[in-house]
Amino acid sequence: MRKAKQSYRNLLFLPLLVLLYACAEPLSVANPPLPQAEQPLSWSARAGINGLLNASVWMGQRSGYIALFAKDGELVHATTAGYADVESLSPMTLDTRVRMASMTKPVTAVAAMILMEEGRLGLDDPVSDYIPEAASLQVASQQQPDASGEFVLQALQQPLSVRHLLTFSSGIGSQEGEGELVELWAANSIYRTGGSLGDRVDRILSLPLFEQPGTRWRYGWSADVLARVVEVASGQSFDAFLQQRIFDPLGMVHTSFLPPADQRQGMASVYTQNEEGKLQPVSYFKNDAPDWTPGGSGLVSTAGDYMRFALMLLNGGVYEDARILQSDTVAEMTHPHVKSGVLAERDIEGLGWGLGVAVAVDSEATPFGDYNGDFWWSGYYGTTFFVSPSANMVGVVLSQNEPAANSDDPIALYAVQGLALMQ
């Protein structure tokens, strides 16, 4: 609560900064990532977006931002604020590459949906058809072991399915939360143990599930298991499949899995907050994965590249001349199969979940500026995108900040969405 109040107190400085940007023109884009609209966002929306992002940088909350908004398939606003690297004063630019973290998950979902359209994967297929280790899964009857120190295990009431992975109702956990079952999963973190994607998935599928598949939404490693399913069903490595079937057709030329450390020149640096709440660079990344290809994280991209992906979803599976999915498939993907409980542990209401994306089911209850039916997802390092079918608008907003005990809430990331949509 203290941090939230401080964040809102900081916003009191915004009126002055917004005035400075009240007459702001859209960023001059020499090589726009998509066609520019004749009519940009309103001056008030541009002023609010620019002022808010620059204020966040000015107050030392974040090192920098990139924001793109498109309406009716055309760029209506592009802006940057702050630095890709504070120490060298390298500015954020529209083509700065950043760690997308969990914004990898919707890409993984699209990969699975491609295979479903081709009949190589079924939504209700048992995961064990592709990963034999899934046939031996059991569920912990409670989060703590019994008096003997062992977890009491139950058989699955139904097989773990591809649908469960896509709806995040698999019972597969992560290291988030408290309790000895959480500690067991943390000790076997998919990101901290070695080996290929297949090796890591086999390892976590030896752990007891948190609950029966299909019973609740849980943020965990479902997308990583799904990526392994994609590998087996397609007969290709996960990165090769994404490159061939999504990135190349969409012209996402700056998107890839995290390269080795000596090939990261030009990428935005990641910062966090120290004990005094001031920015400091991050030198160790617990989720770095240059030697394997997770489905829940790991992609590096630009705002323009991810905008192409988001516009493909808005357009019913097609962007320019590239048809990635059929419109019925996108409609199924963005339908709220899970009606509630999404991010409930973070006291967020009004959200449902489709097949790999969050969906607004009660826009009056969500803390975001959105409409019912809007879908979106965010990443750990302060990245987010949204697709609003009602407004025919897409937004991509990127920063690079690892959450810490002294980090402010990422209000700016989501406030600019509201400013763009509610102009």
SVG drawing of the C-alpha trace seen along z (x, -y; Angstrom):
<svg xmlns="http://www.w3.org/2000/svg" viewBox="-18 -23 49 66">
<polyline fill="none" stroke="black" stroke-width="0.4" points="0.0,0.0 2.8,-2.4 4.4,-2.0 1.0,-2.4 0.4,-5.6 3.8,-6.9 3.2,-6.1 0.0,-8.1 1.7,-11.0 4.3,-11.1 1.5,-11.4 0.7,-14.8 3.7,-16.1 2.0,-15.1 -0.2,-18.1 2.9,-20.3 4.6,-17.8 1.5,-17.1 1.3,-20.9 4.8,-20.7 3.7,-18.1 0.2,-19.5 1.3,-20.6 3.5,-17.6 3.6,-16.3 3.9,-12.5 7.4,-11.3 9.0,-11.8 9.5,-8.3 11.9,-8.1 11.2,-4.4 7.9,-3.7 7.2,0.0 3.8,-0.2 1.9,-2.8 1.3,-6.1 -2.3,-7.3 -3.2,-10.8 -5.1,-11.4 -3.0,-10.7 -4.2,-10.3 -5.8,-13.5 -3.4,-16.1 -4.7,-15.4 -4.0,-11.7 -0.5,-12.3 0.2,-14.9 -0.9,-12.5 1.0,-9.6 4.2,-11.5 3.9,-13.4 3.3,-10.3 6.2,-8.3 8.6,-11.2 7.4,-12.0 8.2,-8.4 11.7,-8.7 12.2,-12.1 11.2,-10.9 13.6,-8.0 10.9,-5.3 12.1,-3.7 15.1,-4.1 13.0,-4.4 10.0,-3.5 8.9,-2.7 5.2,-3.0 3.4,-2.3 -0.3,-2.6 -2.1,-1.6 -5.8,-2.2 -7.4,-0.6 -4.0,0.9 -2.2,-2.4 0.3,-4.0 -1.5,-6.7 1.2,-7.4 4.9,-6.5 6.9,-7.8 10.0,-7.0 11.2,-8.3 14.5,-8.0 17.4,-5.7 18.1,-2.2 21.3,-2.5 21.5,-5.2 25.2,-4.9 26.1,-5.6 23.1,-7.9 22.0,-5.8 18.4,-6.8 15.5,-4.5 14.6,-4.3 11.7,-2.6 14.0,0.2 15.6,0.9 15.5,4.6 14.2,5.6 13.5,8.7 9.9,9.6 9.7,12.2 6.1,13.5 5.0,11.8 6.5,15.0 3.4,16.8 0.9,15.6 3.4,16.4 3.7,20.0 -0.1,20.2 -0.3,19.1 2.3,21.8 0.0,24.4 -3.0,23.1 -1.2,23.4 -0.7,27.1 -4.3,27.5 -5.5,26.0 -3.2,28.5 -4.6,31.5 -1.2,32.3 -2.4,31.3 -5.8,31.5 -7.1,29.1 -8.2,32.1 -5.3,34.4 -3.6,35.8 -0.2,34.2 1.1,37.8 0.5,38.4 3.5,36.1 5.4,36.2 5.2,39.7 6.3,38.4 2.9,36.7 1.2,40.1 2.6,40.5 1.5,37.2 -0.1,37.1 -1.7,34.3 -0.7,33.2 -3.7,33.5 -2.4,30.6 0.3,28.0 2.3,29.4 3.8,32.9 2.3,35.3 4.0,36.3 6.3,38.6 7.6,35.7 6.0,37.0 3.3,35.4 0.1,37.3 -0.6,37.9 -3.8,38.5 -4.3,39.9 -5.4,37.5 -9.2,37.4 -8.7,36.7 -5.6,36.6 -3.6,33.4 -4.6,32.0 -3.4,29.4 -6.4,27.3 -5.3,27.3 -1.9,25.9 -3.4,23.2 -5.9,22.1 -3.3,22.2 -5.4,24.7 -2.9,27.5 -2.0,27.6 1.6,26.9 3.2,24.5 6.3,22.3 8.3,20.9 5.8,18.1 3.9,18.3 4.6,19.9 4.6,23.4 6.7,26.6 5.1,27.6 6.1,24.2 9.6,24.7 9.8,28.1 8.9,26.5 11.3,23.7 14.1,26.2 13.4,27.7 12.8,24.5 12.6,25.0 14.7,21.9 17.5,22.9 18.1,26.5 20.2,27.4 19.4,29.2 17.2,28.7 13.6,27.8 12.7,31.4 15.0,32.2 13.6,29.4 10.0,30.3 10.5,34.0 12.0,32.9 9.1,30.7 6.5,33.3 8.0,35.6 6.7,33.1 3.2,33.3 0.7,30.9 -0.8,28.2 -4.4,29.2 -6.4,31.3 -6.2,30.2 -9.1,28.0 -10.0,26.8 -8.3,23.3 -6.2,20.8 -2.6,20.8 0.4,18.8 3.1,21.3 5.1,23.1 2.2,24.4 3.5,22.5 6.9,24.1 5.3,27.6 3.2,26.4 6.4,25.4 7.7,28.9 4.4,30.3 4.8,28.0 8.3,29.4 7.1,33.0 4.0,32.4 5.8,30.4 9.1,32.4 11.0,29.1 12.9,27.4 10.7,24.7 12.8,21.8 12.9,23.1 9.1,23.5 8.5,19.9 11.0,18.6 9.5,20.4 5.8,20.2 5.5,16.8 8.5,14.5 9.5,14.8 6.0,14.6 5.2,11.5 8.4,9.8 9.5,9.9 13.1,9.5 14.3,8.3 12.7,11.1 14.6,14.1 15.4,16.0 17.9,14.3 21.3,14.4 24.5,15.2 26.0,12.4 28.5,11.3 25.8,10.8 23.6,8.4 25.0,5.1 22.2,2.6 19.8,4.3 18.2,2.2 19.8,2.6 17.6,3.9 17.3,1.9 15.8,2.4 15.4,0.4 17.9,0.5 17.0,0.1 16.7,-3.6 14.3,-3.1 16.8,-4.4 17.6,-2.8 20.5,-0.4 21.5,2.0 20.7,5.7 23.7,7.9 22.2,11.3 19.0,12.6 17.4,15.6 15.4,16.3 18.2,15.9 17.9,18.7 20.4,18.3 21.0,22.1 17.4,23.3 14.0,22.2 11.3,21.8 7.7,21.2 6.9,18.9 9.8,16.4 13.0,15.8 12.1,13.8 13.8,10.6 12.0,8.2 11.1,4.6 7.9,2.7 7.5,2.7 7.9,6.4 5.5,7.2 3.0,4.8 3.0,6.9 2.1,10.0 -0.6,8.1 -2.1,6.7 -2.2,10.2 -4.4,11.2 -6.6,8.1 -7.1,8.8 -8.3,12.4 -5.0,14.2 -3.6,12.2 -1.2,9.3 -0.4,7.8 0.0,10.9 0.8,13.4 -2.1,15.6 -0.9,17.2 -4.3,18.4 -7.9,18.6 -10.3,16.0 -12.3,18.7 -9.1,19.9 -8.3,16.5 -11.9,16.1 -11.5,19.3 -8.1,18.2 -9.5,14.9 -12.7,16.2 -12.7,16.3 -12.6,20.0 -11.7,19.2 -14.3,16.7 -12.6,15.6 -9.7,16.0 -7.1,14.7 -4.5,12.8 -6.8,13.0 -3.8,13.4 -2.8,9.9 -6.3,8.6 -7.2,8.0 -10.8,8.5 -12.7,8.6 -10.2,10.8 -10.8,14.1 -8.4,16.2 -8.6,17.4 -6.0,19.8 -2.8,18.0 -4.1,14.5 -5.9,12.6 -9.4,11.3 -11.4,8.5 -14.7,9.9 -15.8,7.0 -14.1,3.8 -15.8,1.9 -13.9,4.1 -10.5,4.3 -7.8,1.7 -7.0,1.0 -8.5,-1.3 -10.2,1.4 -13.4,2.7 -15.0,6.1 -13.4,8.5 -10.0,6.7 -7.1,9.2 -3.6,8.7 -0.6,9.9 2.5,8.5 6.1,9.4 8.2,9.6 10.5,6.8 7.8,4.2 6.4,4.9 2.8,5.1 0.6,5.2 -3.2,5.0 -5.6,5.7 -9.0,3.9 -11.4,5.2 -14.0,2.7 -11.7,-0.2 -9.9,1.5 -6.7,0.5 -3.5,2.2 -0.8,0.9 2.7,2.1 4.4,0.4 7.9,1.5 10.2,0.8 13.0,2.8 12.8,3.0 13.0,6.0 10.5,5.8 12.0,5.5 10.9,4.8 11.3,1.1 9.9,0.8 6.8,-1.3 3.8,0.3 4.1,0.1 1.2,-2.4 2.5,-4.2 2.5,-1.0 -1.2,-0.6 -2.3,-4.2 -1.1,-5.0 -3.4,-2.2 -6.4,-4.0 -5.3,-7.3 -5.0,-5.8 -8.3,-4.0 -10.4,-6.6 -9.3,-9.6"/>
</svg>
